[in-house]
């Protein structure tokens, strides 16, 4: 019985060590990364009404729309920074986008990250380390607002956005379309700054609170 007890105890310790490792994030200095540009991507130039009509049409054809977005961290001035895309010198968004019908979360996020942050869209040059899902936001109806919960009376939600932690290696190339800006924004600036970054991005620091962030000096 003694040997069995020791084995179980050792297994529990190993599990705890593994769990602690998964709850830590190593981040590297921004200077470790190369940033370049590539051809611009085409955006749909539409009004809010046009967008709602398009969402209704897509929902009728494919059902629930699912989007996946990446939470990517770097270090600058000894502080964690979040990588954000700025569109048209206006609003900010996390890298990612909508899944294709039947596409998995991981495959879709890899495809979107390669399209917006890599030299080649097939992703051959970059292997993205997509980790755990940090949170989910829901659009209950064809409206502008999304919420971090799904009420029991919302039987047919129209959209779901999933946030995934993506860990970066020590060095990597980021090649961004010319009509997008990739910015490193301090987490403390993002925190609860709904007016500038919207509810999803401004809530990222809270989602990261369960992780130990290790700044790696190079």
Secondary structure, DSSP 8 states (H G I E B T S, - for coil): -HHHHHHHHHHHHHHHHHHHHHTEEEEEBGGGEEEEEE---------HHHHHHHHHHHHHHH-SEEEEEEE-EEEETTEEEEEEEEETTTEEE-SEEE--TT--HHHHHHHHHHHHHSSSTT-TT---EEEEEEEEEEE-SSSS--BSS--TT--S-SEEEEEEEEE--S-EEEEEETTEEEEEEEHHHHTT-HHHHHHHHHTHHHHGGGSEEEEE--
